[in-house]
Amino acid sequence: MRITIASIILIISATAIGAEDTPSHFDIPEQVLNNITKESRNKLQDIIAKAQHGDKASQTVMGLIYLNGLSESPSVKDINKAFYWLNLAAKQNYDEAEFYLGQIYHYGYDNTGPNYRIAIYWYEKAAEKGNEQAQINCANIYQFGPQEFQNINKAKYWLKKAVQKDNPIAHANLGIIGIQENKYAEAIPHLKIAAEKGQRLGQYNYGTLFFNGQGVPKDIRQAKYWFEKAATQNLPIAQITLGQIYAWGLDGNGINKEEALLWLNKAKAQGQFTDKQINAIISKKID
């Protein structure tokens, strides 16, 4: 379950880290309440009352309010209070609170960098309770995190848990592991599912199998189809790959510099490519 309270709470993305000191008071300042709508104020006061009486879901919402601020009053942010409420809910073994604590340590805040060890601790507590996003994020650290935390077997373990819920990211990342291990028979079904569900990394990697003829017959048309799907979702590597296909006529339709520049410039707009690199692709001759 994801916590959403009408327009009050901003969706969590990059999160925060801080001390776990007990706040001196736990209410929302009166001036903040005066700056929000009556409907939001009533909902907020109800959440506060429930949180103070031990309701773990409301405590988690309070943590997110202090973590992100209110849509009508962002200044309410207070990382110490966010930690206070999330820890109260986590002490009740609430997987949502554990997940958000994991995010806090995963991404860090301001001048404080990530703490992957603590992030894994909280993610795994939530993941063991079946929290799908915690399973994905925990696997992400084990698969793509700093070298000292990488553990493919543990990544597979949590991805397989999430795959049981048909999670497209889990399918895509298991497929990537299959490619890396040259186990194409294992990679193909996962990437196919991820691609068909619209997961852009799944689409791109599924396309690479057709482009390279890995585990499937080489089929540039199929590869191009999936690259375009991923590129349309602004995946830079897919945009660059499409640019190369058009610049070099790899699809059998001849060189198309206009289309090549279209996709290469999209990658450039995301800061993933330079004019020098674009010119190198456009000017390169392929036998």
C-alpha positions as semicolon CSV with decimal commas, in nm:
position;residue;x (nm);y (nm);z (nm)
1;M;0,000;0,000;0,000
2;R;0,127;0,349;-0,087
3;I;0,026;0,638;0,137
4;T;-0,154;0,920;-0,045
5;I;-0,361;1,185;0,131
6;A;-0,543;1,397;-0,127
7;S;-0,325;1,695;-0,216
8;I;-0,151;1,717;0,120
9;I;0,151;1,501;0,065
10;L;0,413;1,536;-0,202
11;I;0,523;1,208;-0,354
12;I;0,859;1,099;-0,216
13;S;1,146;1,086;-0,465
14;A;1,494;1,178;-0,344
15;T;1,477;1,157;0,034
16;A;1,660;1,275;0,340
17;I;1,884;1,171;0,627
18;G;1,931;1,312;0,973
19;A;1,966;1,251;1,344
20;E;1,706;1,048;1,529
21;D;1,665;1,293;1,816
22;T;1,317;1,319;1,968
23;P;1,155;1,645;1,849
24;S;1,056;1,897;2,112
25;H;0,699;1,899;1,980
26;F;0,512;1,693;1,727
27;D;0,233;1,918;1,603
28;I;0,222;2,120;1,281
29;P;0,281;2,491;1,355
30;E;-0,035;2,704;1,365
31;Q;0,091;2,936;1,091
32;V;0,127;2,637;0,861
33;L;-0,229;2,522;0,933
34;N;-0,350;2,873;0,848
35;N;-0,185;2,852;0,505
36;I;-0,362;2,537;0,387
37;T;-0,719;2,472;0,280
38;K;-0,985;2,383;0,535
39;E;-1,023;2,036;0,382
40;S;-0,649;1,971;0,401
41;R;-0,632;2,112;0,754
42;N;-0,908;1,880;0,874
43;K;-0,739;1,577;0,718
44;L;-0,405;1,679;0,860
45;Q;-0,542;1,725;1,211
46;D;-0,705;1,382;1,187
47;I;-0,371;1,229;1,083
48;I;-0,193;1,401;1,373
49;A;-0,446;1,271;1,625
50;K;-0,423;0,915;1,495
51;A;-0,043;0,927;1,483
52;Q;-0,022;1,048;1,843
53;H;-0,245;0,755;1,943
54;G;-0,009;0,504;1,784
55;D;-0,161;0,446;1,439
56;K;0,138;0,326;1,234
57;A;0,000;0,433;0,895
58;S;-0,067;0,785;1,026
59;Q;0,278;0,796;1,185
60;T;0,426;0,710;0,846
61;V;0,224;0,987;0,682
62;M;0,353;1,230;0,945
63;G;0,706;1,120;0,864
64;L;0,648;1,186;0,495
65;I;0,492;1,525;0,565
66;Y;0,800;1,632;0,760
67;L;1,025;1,474;0,497
68;N;0,865;1,644;0,196
69;G;0,661;1,932;0,331
70;L;0,302;2,011;0,239
71;S;0,200;2,107;-0,112
72;E;0,054;2,430;0,030
73;S;0,340;2,487;0,277
74;P;0,677;2,327;0,189
75;S;0,845;2,503;0,485
76;V;0,707;2,243;0,726
77;K;1,001;2,014;0,639
78;D;1,192;1,889;0,944
79;I;1,416;1,586;0,899
80;N;1,445;1,515;1,273
81;K;1,068;1,497;1,307
82;A;1,048;1,288;0,991
83;F;1,284;1,038;1,148
84;Y;1,092;1,046;1,475
85;W;0,761;0,947;1,316
86;L;0,901;0,695;1,070
87;N;1,094;0,523;1,347
88;L;0,780;0,504;1,563
89;A;0,598;0,327;1,280
90;A;0,898;0,106;1,204
91;K;0,908;-0,006;1,568
92;Q;0,563;-0,149;1,500
93;N;0,715;-0,349;1,213
94;Y;0,531;-0,143;0,951
95;D;0,685;-0,221;0,614
96;E;0,597;0,116;0,458
97;A;0,791;0,304;0,725
98;E;1,081;0,061;0,691
99;F;1,081;0,115;0,314
100;Y;1,094;0,495;0,347
101;L;1,373;0,473;0,604
102;G;1,559;0,260;0,352
103;Q;1,509;0,528;0,088
104;I;1,638;0,796;0,322
105;Y;1,965;0,613;0,378
106;H;1,983;0,497;0,015
107;Y;1,983;0,846;-0,135
108;G;2,120;1,064;0,143
109;Y;2,040;1,428;0,193
110;D;2,219;1,760;0,132
111;N;2,583;1,707;0,228
112;T;2,524;1,364;0,376
113;G;2,584;1,085;0,128
114;P;2,414;0,748;0,107
115;N;2,462;0,486;0,374
116;Y;2,406;0,165;0,181
117;R;2,455;-0,063;0,478
118;I;2,172;0,094;0,675
119;A;1,961;0,126;0,360
120;I;1,990;-0,248;0,303
121;Y;1,898;-0,313;0,666
122;W;1,569;-0,124;0,634
123;Y;1,493;-0,242;0,281
124;E;1,537;-0,605;0,380
125;K;1,310;-0,568;0,681
126;A;1,038;-0,431;0,454
127;A;1,119;-0,675;0,173
128;E;1,083;-0,973;0,406
129;K;0,727;-0,857;0,473
130;G;0,655;-0,864;0,099
131;N;0,705;-0,493;0,024
132;E;0,755;-0,503;-0,352
133;Q;0,935;-0,170;-0,390
134;A;1,172;-0,256;-0,106
135;Q;1,253;-0,584;-0,282
136;I;1,334;-0,392;-0,602
137;N;1,543;-0,124;-0,429
138;C;1,734;-0,378;-0,221
139;A;1,811;-0,581;-0,533
140;N;1,916;-0,260;-0,707
141;I;2,191;-0,198;-0,449
142;Y;2,309;-0,559;-0,472
143;Q;2,310;-0,545;-0,853
144;F;2,419;-0,190;-0,937
145;G;2,546;-0,038;-0,612
146;P;2,904;0,022;-0,498
147;Q;3,135;-0,275;-0,551
148;E;3,157;-0,363;-0,182
149;F;2,780;-0,414;-0,168
150;Q;2,734;-0,598;-0,497
151;N;2,606;-0,952;-0,458
152;I;2,436;-1,102;-0,763
153;N;2,293;-1,398;-0,572
154;K;2,121;-1,167;-0,325
155;A;2,004;-0,945;-0,612
156;K;1,852;-1,250;-0,781
157;Y;1,686;-1,355;-0,457
158;W;1,497;-1,029;-0,415
159;L;1,424;-0,987;-0,786
160;K;1,266;-1,332;-0,795
161;K;1,046;-1,231;-0,503
162;A;0,930;-0,923;-0,694
163;V;0,887;-1,124;-1,016
164;Q;0,628;-1,333;-0,832
165;K;0,420;-1,014;-0,836
166;D;0,500;-0,971;-1,208
167;N;0,699;-0,653;-1,144
168;P;0,836;-0,526;-1,480
169;I;1,153;-0,377;-1,327
170;A;1,230;-0,711;-1,163
171;H;1,180;-0,888;-1,495
172;A;1,409;-0,637;-1,671
173;N;1,687;-0,664;-1,413
174;L;1,674;-1,044;-1,404
175;G;1,699;-1,034;-1,782
176;I;2,006;-0,811;-1,760
177;I;2,168;-1,059;-1,522
178;G;2,088;-1,337;-1,770
179;I;2,263;-1,145;-2,050
180;Q;2,566;-1,078;-1,831
181;E;2,588;-1,449;-1,747
182;N;2,533;-1,550;-2,112
183;K;2,219;-1,736;-2,004
184;Y;2,000;-1,614;-2,286
185;A;1,732;-1,879;-2,237
186;E;1,677;-1,732;-1,890
187;A;1,708;-1,371;-2,001
188;I;1,467;-1,379;-2,296
189;P;1,136;-1,450;-2,118
190;H;1,205;-1,189;-1,849
191;L;1,305;-0,921;-2,100
192;K;1,008;-1,002;-2,322
193;I;0,767;-0,954;-2,032
194;A;0,937;-0,633;-1,920
195;A;0,940;-0,497;-2,275
196;E;0,576;-0,576;-2,336
197;K;0,485;-0,412;-2,006
198;G;0,654;-0,092;-2,125
199;Q;0,964;-0,103;-1,904
200;R;1,220;0,092;-2,106
201;L;1,535;-0,092;-1,991
202;G;1,358;-0,417;-2,068
203;Q;1,271;-0,285;-2,413
204;Y;1,626;-0,174;-2,485
205;N;1,790;-0,494;-2,367
206;Y;1,533;-0,708;-2,546
207;G;1,623;-0,513;-2,859
208;T;1,993;-0,583;-2,811
209;L;1,925;-0,957;-2,819
210;F;1,769;-0,923;-3,165
211;F;2,038;-0,680;-3,279
212;N;2,321;-0,914;-3,179
213;G;2,143;-1,243;-3,246
214;Q;2,192;-1,356;-2,885
215;G;1,957;-1,643;-2,805
216;V;1,726;-1,536;-3,089
217;P;1,772;-1,503;-3,467
218;K;1,935;-1,173;-3,563
219;D;1,654;-0,935;-3,660
220;I;1,742;-0,567;-3,702
221;R;1,380;-0,474;-3,764
222;Q;1,271;-0,624;-3,432
223;A;1,569;-0,465;-3,259
224;K;1,484;-0,125;-3,404
225;Y;1,121;-0,163;-3,296
226;W;1,219;-0,213;-2,931
227;F;1,491;0,052;-2,941
228;E;1,231;0,303;-3,061
229;K;0,996;0,204;-2,780
230;A;1,269;0,270;-2,524
231;A;1,395;0,584;-2,698
232;T;1,045;0,730;-2,698
233;Q;1,057;0,694;-2,319
234;N;1,375;0,904;-2,319
235;L;1,627;0,629;-2,251
236;P;1,952;0,792;-2,373
237;I;2,133;0,470;-2,471
238;A;1,835;0,372;-2,687
239;Q;1,834;0,714;-2,852
240;I;2,206;0,687;-2,925
241;T;2,168;0,335;-3,063
242;L;1,884;0,447;-3,290
243;G;2,097;0,737;-3,405
244;Q;2,372;0,495;-3,504
245;I;2,128;0,270;-3,690
246;Y;1,997;0,563;-3,896
247;A;2,338;0,727;-3,944
248;W;2,495;0,408;-4,074
249;G;2,195;0,258;-4,253
250;L;2,205;-0,055;-4,040
251;D;1,835;-0,122;-4,091
252;G;1,884;-0,182;-4,463
253;N;1,699;0,136;-4,562
254;G;2,004;0,346;-4,635
255;I;2,156;0,634;-4,443
256;N;1,908;0,876;-4,287
257;K;2,106;1,161;-4,132
258;E;1,798;1,364;-4,047
259;E;1,648;1,086;-3,836
260;A;1,989;1,009;-3,686
261;L;2,034;1,369;-3,574
262;L;1,683;1,374;-3,430
263;W;1,760;1,089;-3,188
264;L;2,120;1,185;-3,114
265;N;2,013;1,537;-3,024
266;K;1,749;1,397;-2,788
267;A;2,028;1,216;-2,603
268;K;2,235;1,533;-2,607
269;A;1,945;1,730;-2,455
270;Q;1,960;1,495;-2,156
271;G;2,330;1,564;-2,108
272;Q;2,430;1,220;-2,231
273;F;2,600;1,315;-2,557
274;T;2,808;1,595;-2,710
275;D;2,826;1,763;-3,050
276;K;3,169;1,606;-3,098
277;Q;3,029;1,258;-3,040
278;I;2,734;1,327;-3,271
279;N;2,966;1,446;-3,549
280;A;3,182;1,136;-3,504
281;I;2,879;0,911;-3,560
282;I;2,742;1,110;-3,854
283;S;3,079;1,125;-4,033
284;K;3,178;0,763;-3,970
285;K;3,172;0,532;-4,270
286;I;3,053;0,173;-4,222
287;D;3,154;-0,090;-4,475
